[in-house]
Amino acid sequence: MKREPGLDRAAWVLLFLFVFTVPFEKTFFISGFGTASRLLGILTFLLAGLAFAAGRSLRTPNLLLALSAAFASWMALTWFWSIAPDATWTRAATCAQLFVMMWLVWEFARAQHRQTALMSAYVAGAAVSSLATIVRFAQNQQTYYRRYAAYGFDPNDLALTVALSIPLALYVSHRSRGLARWALWGAVALADAAVLLTGSRTALVASFAAFTFVALRWRSTAPVERAAGVALAGLLLIGLVRLAPAASRERLADFQAQAGTLHGRTRIWKAGLKAWKQHPIAGAGAGAYPAAVKPWLGVPPIPGHEYVAHNTFLSVLVEGGIAGLALFGAMLAAAVVFTWMMAPRDRALWFVMLAVWSTGVATLTWEYRKPTWLLLALITTSWARAFREET
């Protein structure tokens, strides 16, 4: 059957737009349907199916994709013994959709220019979220007390989402010229501002870690790139000590406030470990962390809220058991090995991205968030390009 290039191009454009919406997906909703990224994801999947039906060849999966499929499948299997079946069903569906997203990136971003385009799309989307955060600050629309984030976002989630765009923007700027390069540097400056306005201490550390990309690639970059990287890192530091609003600076500078119970997180972690001991091997069920810790924590004082793990690895351990954590750890280990096998510049980028992500998820529940799976998808397809460039 003859291959239809038009379907390929259409699926690729939709995938590009999907990635663009990921960093601000919670801000814009389509009435009666959900997020714009959900609609774009469905359309991308449908067009991809038509492209393959029209003769497009399937790409052979690799170890990271296989492990990701195994992890998503395990989280679905936990429904059979879950203590919260409805929550598990919802989480299993989310994991399945995330794996499909990962597969679409693997199939339609084979060439370097497409991988770079997806990185640029994420950076542009993060700039939208950053701008929305700045606008909320200008209008004094606080998300929490003296903290700001784009509409629909928790400040901590928003801060890590935009922090992940910093190394991507610095990487893509090396391949850009003129206004495009300045736009990428501008996106980093916006990300700096947004992180400061969220008041997220963990994301602030992650953001400083993001700028280690400049140091790792210092000798191989042009003087103007070095100057831009240092200036943007300096902007974040100056913002922390002077430029940011006084309330944000006070909160970010007061790391002692994190001591003791880490704003109640240690209490949630201890309850999670107690819950895990009741379901050590198979877990309590995907999405069941709130139900698992309820005997020790009860119901949150804020109506409509639930206790979450505030740590990705603990969340996977409690919900998926040792088996689930082993699969999740294997996914990350494969990503690290794949990164080590890349060319120096790509290796620096993805190691820094993994460091930023690891720092952020130490206090966030992100095993079912799109940026996590997008990061793994980009690593796996960049790894494949290290051996053979495909179109």
N, C-alpha and C positions, 0 to 999 in steps of 0.2 A: 504494500500500500504506500502511496506517495506521501511523503511528509509534508505537512502544511506549515511553512515558516510563520505565516501570519498568526497562527494560534500560539506558537512559541513566543513571539514578540508580545502578544497581548497578555499572556500569562506572566511574562517577565515584568511588564509595566505594572501590572497589578501587584506583583510581589514587591516591587520597589515602593509603591505607594503604601502597601501594608507595613513595611518596615518603617517608613516615614511616620506613620501614625502611632507606632508602638510607644514612643516616649510621652505622648500626650493622649493616650487612648481613654483615660478616665475623665478627661475634660469635655470631650465632645461625644454626645450620644445621638443616635438616630431614634426618634420616637417610635416606640412599639417594636424595636428590633434590638437595640443594644449599641455597642461601640462601633465606630467606623472601621476599626481594625477587624472586628468580627465579620462585618459584611465583606470587606476586602479579602479576608482570608478564605471565606467561602467561595467567592468568585474566582480567586486564584486557583483554588483546588479544582473547581469545576472546569475551568479552562485548561488546566494542566491535564486533567483526565481526557479532555477532547484532543489535546495535542498528542498524547500517547496513543489514543485510539486511531489517530491519523497517521501514525507511523513513527513517532519519536521514540528513540531507543532509551531504555531504562539504564541508569548508571548503576554499576555494581556497588552495593553498600560496603562500608568498611566497619572496623571494630567499634568505633565510637557510636555509629548509627545503630549497630546491633545491640550494644549495651543500653542505649537510650530506649530502644524498642522493648528490651527486656524489663527495664525499670518501669516504663509506662504500663506494661502488661502486669507486672507484679502489683502495682498500685491498684489496678483494676481487680485483680484476684482477691485483694483484701476485703472486697465487698462481702465475700462469702462468710467471713467471721467478724466483720466490723461491728463495733459497738454503736456506730452512728451510720447506718446504711445509706440514708439519704445524702448525707455529707460526702460519703465515700463515692457514691454514684456521680455526684457533681464533680468531685476532684478527679475521678478516673476519666471522665469525659474531657476535662481540661487537659490532663496529661496526654490523652490521645491526640487532641488538637495541637498541642505543642510539638508532639513528635511529627505530625503532618507538616507543620511549619518548618521544622528542621529538615525534613525530607525535601520540601519544595526548594529551600535554599541550596541543598546538595545538588538537586537536579538542574536548577535554572541559573545558578551562579558559579558555573564551572570555570569561566575565564577570569583573569585578574581584573579586567576593567569592570566586570559586573560585580565582583566582590568589593572593589573600591566604591562602586556606585551605591551598594547597600550600606557601606560604612557612612558615606556622605548623607544618605537618606536618614540614617539614625541620628547623625549630628544635627541635621536640619530639624528633625522632629524634637530633639532635645532643646534646640534653640527656641522653638515655639513654647515648650513648657517653661523654659527659663524666662522668656518674655512675659508669659502669663503670670508667673510668680512675681515678677517685678511690678506688673500692673496691679496685682492684688495688694502689694505693699504700698504703692502710690495711692491706692484707694482706701488704705487702712482696713482691708478685709482679712482679718486674722483667721488662720485655720485653727490654730490653738493659741493660747495666750502668748502674745509677742512672737509668734512664729507664722511664717507665710509659705504657701505652696499653691501651685496651679489648682484651679477648681477640681474637686473630686479626688485629689491626691492627699495621702498622708505625707507630712513634711519629710520624714525619714525615707520613705519610698521614693519620693520625688528627687531628693538630694542624691541618692545613689544612682538613680536613672540618668541624671544629667552628668554625674561624675564619670560614668562609663563613657560618655561622649568625648571626654578630654583627650585620652590617648588616641582615639580614632581620628579626631580632628587634626592632631599634630602629625599623625602618620599620613593622612591624605594630603595635608598641606605640602608635604615633601614632593608630591606628584602634581601639584597645582601651580598655577602662575597667575599673576595679575589680581583681578578682583576676586577670583575664586579663593585664592590663598588668603586674602584679607578677610573674606567672609568667614572662612574657617577659623581664623584667629579671633574674629569677633564673636563667633559661637562659643569659643572657650572663655572669653571674657564674660559673656552672659551666664555661662555655667558657673563661673566663679561667684558671680553676684547671687545667683539662685541658691547655691549651696550655703552661702553666708546668711541669706534671708530665712532659710528653713530652720536654722539653728541646730542642725544635726551634727553632733560631735563626731560620730563614727564616720559619716560621709565626708566631713572635713578632713579627717585623717586619710580616707580613701582618695580624696581629691589631691592631696599633697603627694600620695603614692603615685597618682596618675602622671605627675610631672617627672617621675624618674625615667620616663621614656626619653626625655630630652638628654639626661645624663648618659643613658645607655647607648645612645646613638650620637653622642657629641662629636666624635671624630669624623663621622661620615656625613654630617649635615653642613649646609652652607652657613656662613656667619650670620646671615639675616634670620635663618631659622633658629639658630642658637639664641640670638638676641630676643626673638619673639617668645621662645619658650621660657627664657629667664624672666622676661618682662611679665608674662602672663602668670607665672608662678609667684613672682613678686607682687602682682596685683592681688592675688588671693591672700598673701601674707599681710600686705598693707591694709586690705579690707578687714582682716581679722583684728588688727590693732588700732585702726583709725577710721577707715572709710565706711564700714558697715554701720547700721543704726546701733545706737548705744545698747539697746536691749539685746540685739543679736550678739554683739561683741561680748557682753557680760555673760551670756549663756554659753557661748562657745569657749570662752576663756576659763570658765569655771568647771574644769574637769573633776574637781573634788566632789561636785554634785553627783558624779557618776559612781562615787565610792559607795561602799556598804551594799545596798540592795540594787544598785544600778537602776534606780527609779522603779523598783519592784520586780525587775526582771529575774533576779536571783531566786525570788520566791516562786516565780512561774517555772523556772528551770528545775528547781528542786521538786516541784510537783510533777513535772514532766518525767523526771527520772523515777519517781515512785510509780507513775503510771506505766512506764516502760517495763518495770520489773514484773508487772502483772501480765504483760504480753511480750516477752523478750525476743522471741524468734520471729514471729509472723506480724507483730504489731497490732495496734488497736484498730487499724483501718485508715485508709487515706482520708484526710480531712477531719479525722476524729479527735484531734488534739484537744479542742475545747471540751468535748464530752469526757475525754480520758482524765483530765485534770479537775473536773468538776467536784469529785468527792473531797478534794483538799482545798480548792479555791472558791468553790461555790459559783455564784453568778456575778459578773462584773457590776460595779455600782452604776455604770453608765448604761441606760436602757439601749438595747439594740446592739451592744458590743459583745464580743466573745474573747476569751483568752486565747492568744496565739503564742507560739513557742518563742518568738523573738530570737530565734537561732535556727538557721536552715538545717543544720546537721542534727540537732536535737529533734526538730520537727519530723524529719525523715525517720529517725530512730524510733520515736514513739509511735508514729503512724504506720511505718513499714517494717519495724522490727530490725533485728540484725541483718536479715536477708535484704531488706530494702536499703539499709545503709550501705551494705556491701556492694550492691549494684550501683548506687549513687556514687560511692567512692570510686568504683571501677570506671565509671564515666569520666570523672574528674581526672583520674590517673591516666586514662587514655588521652585526654586532652593535653595533659602535661607532656606525655611522651611524644605526641604528635607535634606539639610546639617545639620541643627540643630538636626535632628532625628538620625544622624549617631553615630557610636562609636567615642570616643574622638580623636583618631589619624586621622581618615578619616574626622571628623568634622574640625579639625585644617587645614588639607590640603585644603579642598574645600573652607573654608572661606578665607584662604590666597589667593587662586587662584582667587576667586571672587573679593577680594580687589585689587590684581594686575591688573586684567582685568578692573575693574571700574576706577582705576587711569589712565590707558593707554587710554581708550576710551573717556576720557574727552576731548581729543584733536584729536581723530581719528574717522573715519567713519567705524565702524566695525560690524554693524548689519548683513552684508551679507558676512562676512569673515569666513572661515572654522574654525580657532581656537575658535571663539565664540561659534559656534554650537557644536564643539567637546567638549568643556568645559561643556556645558549643557548636552551633551550625556553621558559623563563620570559621571557627578553628578547623573543623573537619574538612571543609572544602578548600581552605587555604593549604592545609597539609597535602591534599591530593594534587594541588597545583605545583607543589614543590617537586613533584616527580614527573608530571606531564601536564602541559597546558592544554586545556580543552576549550571548545567553543560551544 
